[in-house]
Amino acid sequence: MSPYRTHYSKELSQDSDGKEVVVAGWVEDIRNLGSIAFIILRDRQGTLQITTFKKEHPEVFKKLVSLSRESVISVRGICRANDKVRNGYEIIPKDVEILSRAETPLPMGIVDKVNVEMDTRLDNRFLDLRREEVRAIFLIRDKIIDSAREFLRKEGFIEVHTPKIISSASEGGTNLFRIKYFERDAFLAQSPQLYKQMLMATGFDRVYEIGWYFRAEEHNTRRHLNESTAIDVEMAFIENEEDVMKILERMILHICRRIEGMEELSRLGIEITAPSLPLPRIRYDEAIDMIRKKGLEIKWGSDLGSDEERAVGDVMKERGVSFYFITKYPLDAKPFYTMPEGNLSRSFDLFCNGIEIASGSQRIHDHDLLEKRLREDGLDPDDFKAYLKAFRYGMPPHGGFGMGIERLVMSLLDLKNIRECILFPRDRNRLTP
């Protein structure tokens, strides 16, 4: 029987009624009532019902009722309108081809309403991804990335890809994965930051990259991954960090408008409303006051941890705000390339529902000041020669941001564990599958 499929489940319509079609997918459920059997078939778009009668096609009936759940089949039959079934159409089969029989028992249930431990889900991720609510997460994630790319292209940004094998720390940190690069040591990039800035000296005024981060941090929390993805943006000829923030908030607005009508949101019980612009700006000093009023102790100059971020998020939630910026962080709390403003910095973080999802700033574009800031951070400028060289021959004022894709998905969809937002997570303990 060929081809294996002429229609997906949602492609069946009035035009298909009474006509022969071929559908294919995984067997989600079987109900054998003796003379009639109902098979629920699942494909990437949803499910449909196969209704088979023992008297009409005994061999087809026998084949179908012998199947195990999650077996893969292709069915040729007549499409028939039926307003009692889920999507309004069922298939009366003439022939069935068993493409792959699933072993029993399954390592975990697909449709059973039973709580499954996260480790069990991740150990059997290929099965977990067959679950409707899990697939919904990644369909929304796909739309988020597509929307961001669409927005940035319309704003004149070009997509670039920077090296992921580097010779030294891209931001001066020590939490890098060391690898062997022939006879030398090298590292996996923790961000494309330095390359983004170097590109500002090339004449590419606006660039973005959707790529991987690798960070050898010991954290093993629901918010941390050792391999993650991000949307990185850099833009030249800016007046200050506000120019960058305006691009970021408009990109967020575009993303929300693109996904707010997706039916996958209803499967997750989530409603998304596009925010009003401009997004609220809260200075670091104000955030510290909010945190202290929530009963937490924090010294001025400290970076915000998860508890502090949640405290600010709670205050903003009380004000009916999901997205907001925290700005003007202390200079010592930000990387060496951040533009100073006295003892503060021209920096910002973007939060969604109490979770930091993006970080950015105006960058230093003066070579001597940049070298000075490297030394003040305890870093050796000799380790950054290739980077610094780009600042000696004409570097325009510039700035940018990096936005974590998994963190954005997690915060928008109110997910409790960031591992739900990436297909095959890498954390402190997990290297497979």
ABEGO torsion letter per residue (X at the ends): XOBABABBAAABBAAABGBBBBBBEBBABBBBAGABBBBBBBBAAEBBBBBBBAAABAAAAAAAAABBBGBBBBBBBBBBBBAABAAGBBBBBABBBBABBBBOBBABBAABBBBBBAAAAAAAAAAAAABAAAAAAAAAAAAAAAAAAAAAAAAGBBBBBBBABBABBAAGBABBBBBBBEABBBBBBABAAAAAAAAAAAGBABBBBBBBBBBBBABBBAABBABBBBBBBBBBGBABAAAAAAAAAAAAAAAAAAAAABAAAAAAGBBBBBBBOBBBBBBAAAAAAAAAAAGBBBBBGBBBBAAAAAAAAAAAAAAGBABBBBBGBBAAABBAABBBBEABBBBBBBBBGGBBABBBBBBBABAAAAAAAAAAAGBBAAAAAAAAAAAAAGBBBBBBBBBBAAAAAAAAAGBABAAAABABBBBAABAOX
